[in-house]
């Protein structure tokens, strides 16, 4: 069975996000200072072949922990859907 995983990887809130700070400052230059506290991360979309959603989730979690994120600096959220 095929599944699709959507993964969001974001820096931990306790860490400085220099890209987010730069974008937040740029919002003021664009005349929209109401947009504040921008945080920038990564989004991945993966297709997985697995016998169940649980197996697909396990495979994706392994990929996130070992390759797609840096657990010291980032956290991740996974959403799995069947195709």
MDAnalysis code that builds the backbone (N, CA, C; Angstrom):
import MDAnalysis as mda
import numpy as np

u = mda.Universe.empty(249, n_residues=83, atom_resindex=np.repeat(np.arange(83), 3), trajectory=True)
u.add_TopologyAttr("name", ["N", "CA", "C"] * 83)
u.add_TopologyAttr("resid", np.arange(1, 84))
u.add_TopologyAttr("resname", ["UNK", "UNK", "UNK", "UNK", "UNK", "UNK", "UNK", "UNK", "UNK", "UNK", "UNK", "UNK", "UNK", "UNK", "UNK", "UNK", "UNK", "UNK", "UNK", "UNK", "UNK", "UNK", "UNK", "UNK", "UNK", "UNK", "UNK", "UNK", "UNK", "UNK", "UNK", "UNK", "UNK", "UNK", "UNK", "UNK", "UNK", "UNK", "UNK", "UNK", "UNK", "UNK", "UNK", "UNK", "UNK", "UNK", "UNK", "UNK", "UNK", "UNK", "UNK", "UNK", "UNK", "UNK", "UNK", "UNK", "UNK", "UNK", "UNK", "UNK", "UNK", "UNK", "UNK", "UNK", "UNK", "UNK", "UNK", "UNK", "UNK", "UNK", "UNK", "UNK", "UNK", "UNK", "UNK", "UNK", "UNK", "UNK", "UNK", "UNK", "UNK", "UNK", "UNK"])
u.atoms.positions = np.array([
    [0.849, -1.177, 0.000],
    [0.000, 0.000, 0.000],
    [0.897, 1.243, 0.000],
    [0.451, 2.272, -0.698],
    [1.230, 3.507, -0.751],
    [0.633, 4.567, 0.164],
    [1.537, 5.306, 0.789],
    [1.164, 6.398, 1.677],
    [1.967, 7.631, 1.285],
    [1.426, 8.788, 1.640],
    [2.144, 10.047, 1.479],
    [2.343, 10.646, 2.854],
    [3.561, 11.095, 3.114],
    [3.867, 11.755, 4.389],
    [4.202, 13.213, 4.116],
    [3.601, 14.082, 4.899],
    [3.952, 15.500, 4.898],
    [4.651, 15.760, 6.223],
    [5.858, 16.295, 6.136],
    [6.683, 16.496, 7.322],
    [7.072, 17.967, 7.407],
    [6.827, 18.556, 8.563],
    [7.281, 19.913, 8.838],
    [8.390, 19.835, 9.871],
    [9.537, 20.408, 9.545],
    [10.682, 20.464, 10.446],
    [10.891, 21.934, 10.813],
    [10.883, 22.212, 12.112],
    [11.022, 23.590, 12.580],
    [12.089, 23.665, 13.661],
    [12.786, 24.812, 13.738],
    [13.745, 24.977, 14.827],
    [12.996, 25.030, 16.162],
    [13.644, 24.524, 17.222],
    [13.041, 24.599, 18.553],
    [12.790, 26.063, 18.901],
    [11.700, 26.321, 19.598],
    [11.320, 27.698, 19.929],
    [12.374, 28.402, 20.776],
    [13.124, 27.644, 21.567],
    [14.138, 28.244, 22.440],
    [15.355, 28.738, 21.664],
    [15.502, 28.329, 20.410],
    [16.674, 28.709, 19.619],
    [16.400, 29.945, 18.768],
    [17.442, 30.714, 18.551],
    [17.354, 31.873, 17.677],
    [17.142, 31.410, 16.237],
    [16.244, 32.072, 15.530],
    [15.978, 31.767, 14.123],
    [16.340, 33.005, 13.306],
    [17.614, 33.119, 12.862],
    [18.034, 34.339, 12.167],
    [17.265, 34.604, 10.878],
    [16.911, 33.559, 10.129],
    [16.126, 33.768, 8.904],
    [14.757, 34.334, 9.255],
    [14.136, 33.777, 10.287],
    [12.832, 34.268, 10.718],
    [12.891, 35.709, 11.172],
    [13.954, 36.061, 11.894],
    [14.117, 37.449, 12.356],
    [14.256, 38.392, 11.163],
    [15.016, 37.981, 10.143],
    [15.193, 38.822, 8.958],
    [13.873, 39.023, 8.217],
    [13.091, 37.962, 8.095],
    [11.796, 38.070, 7.418],
    [10.843, 38.932, 8.240],
    [10.870, 38.770, 9.561],
    [10.022, 39.602, 10.425],
    [10.359, 41.080, 10.221],
    [11.644, 41.406, 10.185],
    [12.055, 42.803, 9.963],
    [11.610, 43.293, 8.589],
    [11.653, 42.428, 7.600],
    [11.235, 42.814, 6.250],
    [9.738, 43.100, 6.164],
    [8.960, 42.455, 7.018],
    [7.513, 42.713, 7.018],
    [7.234, 44.176, 7.321],
    [8.019, 44.753, 8.231],
    [7.853, 46.179, 8.550],
    [8.155, 47.030, 7.322],
    [9.206, 46.650, 6.566],
    [9.568, 47.393, 5.354],
    [8.481, 47.292, 4.286],
    [7.732, 46.192, 4.297],
    [6.636, 46.010, 3.334],
    [5.352, 46.706, 3.779],
    [5.376, 47.292, 4.966],
    [4.203, 47.994, 5.469],
    [3.203, 47.088, 6.165],
    [3.643, 45.893, 6.581],
    [2.757, 44.980, 7.313],
    [3.416, 44.536, 8.630],
    [3.607, 45.509, 9.535],
    [4.269, 45.194, 10.804],
    [3.425, 44.293, 11.710],
    [2.171, 44.074, 11.338],
    [1.304, 43.199, 12.140],
    [1.782, 41.741, 12.090],
    [2.551, 41.381, 11.058],
    [3.099, 40.028, 10.970],
    [4.386, 40.007, 11.777],
    [4.394, 39.190, 12.832],
    [5.523, 39.156, 13.756],
    [5.927, 37.720, 14.065],
    [7.100, 37.583, 14.647],
    [7.610, 36.292, 15.129],
    [7.594, 35.204, 14.055],
    [8.098, 35.532, 12.875],
    [8.187, 34.563, 11.782],
    [9.244, 33.520, 12.141],
    [8.921, 32.248, 11.907],
    [9.869, 31.144, 12.099],
    [9.932, 30.399, 10.777],
    [11.126, 30.060, 10.357],
    [11.315, 29.408, 9.070],
    [11.818, 27.990, 9.282],
    [11.180, 27.055, 8.585],
    [11.558, 25.653, 8.679],
    [11.595, 25.023, 7.300],
    [11.405, 23.697, 7.285],
    [11.439, 22.939, 6.030],
    [10.182, 22.078, 5.947],
    [9.742, 21.830, 4.718],
    [8.612, 20.933, 4.482],
    [9.066, 19.854, 3.510],
    [8.764, 18.597, 3.859],
    [9.083, 17.461, 3.001],
    [7.796, 16.723, 2.657],
    [7.731, 16.183, 1.461],
    [6.634, 15.303, 1.054],
    [7.269, 14.017, 0.533],
    [6.906, 12.899, 1.154],
    [7.484, 11.607, 0.806],
    [6.402, 10.620, 0.438],
    [6.689, 9.724, -0.490],
    [5.816, 8.595, -0.775],
    [6.461, 7.359, -0.162],
    [5.658, 6.556, 0.523],
    [6.161, 5.384, 1.239],
    [5.353, 4.168, 0.841],
    [6.038, 3.069, 0.616],
    [5.392, 1.778, 0.391],
    [5.455, 1.038, 1.727],
    [4.284, 0.667, 2.275],
    [4.224, -0.035, 3.559],
    [2.930, -0.833, 3.629],
    [2.907, -1.841, 4.516],
    [1.707, -2.659, 4.641],
    [0.628, -1.995, 5.484],
    [1.025, -1.012, 6.328],
    [0.040, -0.329, 7.171],
    [0.484, 1.112, 7.419],
    [-0.422, 1.905, 7.920],
    [-0.101, 3.288, 8.257],
    [0.919, 3.342, 9.387],
    [0.792, 2.426, 10.349],
    [1.760, 2.385, 11.454],
    [3.176, 2.102, 10.950],
    [3.301, 1.166, 10.019],
    [4.625, 0.863, 9.456],
    [5.171, 2.059, 8.688],
    [4.316, 2.723, 7.930],
    [4.730, 3.912, 7.189],
    [5.223, 4.990, 8.157],
    [4.489, 5.187, 9.243],
    [4.873, 6.184, 10.243],
    [6.231, 5.849, 10.853],
    [6.459, 4.578, 11.162],
    [7.752, 4.168, 11.726],
    [8.895, 4.471, 10.769],
    [8.696, 4.182, 9.490],
    [9.733, 4.447, 8.493],
    [10.017, 5.940, 8.372],
    [8.965, 6.734, 8.368],
    [9.127, 8.182, 8.234],
    [9.798, 8.757, 9.484],
    [9.410, 8.283, 10.666],
    [10.045, 8.760, 11.894],
    [11.542, 8.466, 11.879],
    [11.922, 7.287, 11.397],
    [13.339, 6.936, 11.289],
    [14.057, 7.912, 10.357],
    [13.446, 8.198, 9.201],
    [14.044, 9.137, 8.255],
    [14.198, 10.527, 8.881],
    [13.190, 10.951, 9.630],
    [13.247, 12.270, 10.266],
    [14.351, 12.334, 11.310],
    [14.425, 11.318, 12.153],
    [15.405, 11.316, 13.243],
    [16.836, 11.174, 12.747],
    [17.027, 10.422, 11.649],
    [18.383, 10.109, 11.206],
    [18.878, 10.940, 10.025],
    [17.956, 11.620, 9.313],
    [18.393, 12.340, 8.118],
    [17.745, 13.708, 7.928],
    [16.449, 13.802, 8.079],
    [15.738, 15.020, 7.676],
    [15.770, 16.143, 8.709],
    [16.066, 15.817, 9.967],
    [16.103, 16.857, 10.995],
    [17.332, 16.681, 11.873],
    [17.685, 17.733, 12.542],
    [18.740, 17.709, 13.550],
    [18.041, 17.774, 14.901],
    [17.919, 16.634, 15.610],
    [17.129, 16.612, 16.836],
    [17.616, 17.564, 17.925],
    [18.860, 17.991, 17.853],
    [19.377, 18.939, 18.842],
    [18.763, 20.318, 18.622],
    [18.529, 20.663, 17.360],
    [18.070, 22.013, 17.027],
    [16.646, 22.081, 16.493],
    [16.091, 20.936, 16.058],
    [14.804, 20.961, 15.361],
    [13.855, 19.888, 15.882],
    [12.579, 20.173, 15.736],
    [11.527, 19.190, 15.979],
    [10.782, 18.957, 14.679],
    [9.974, 17.905, 14.636],
    [9.235, 17.617, 13.407],
    [7.836, 17.130, 13.718],
    [6.939, 17.340, 12.747],
    [5.567, 16.857, 12.804],
    [5.305, 16.103, 11.517],
    [4.605, 14.968, 11.646],
    [4.347, 14.104, 10.499],
    [2.834, 13.921, 10.324],
    [2.385, 14.007, 9.068],
    [1.001, 13.683, 8.716],
    [1.048, 12.640, 7.597],
    [0.419, 11.496, 7.830],
    [0.424, 10.384, 6.851],
    [-0.979, 10.214, 6.296],
    [-1.064, 10.082, 4.974],
    [-2.343, 9.786, 4.335],
    [-2.154, 8.614, 3.354],
    [-3.192, 7.804, 3.219],
    [-3.159, 6.691, 2.259],
    [-3.446, 7.236, 0.872],
    [-2.784, 6.683, -0.110],
    [-3.012, 7.105, -1.504],
    [-4.085, 6.240, -2.135],
])
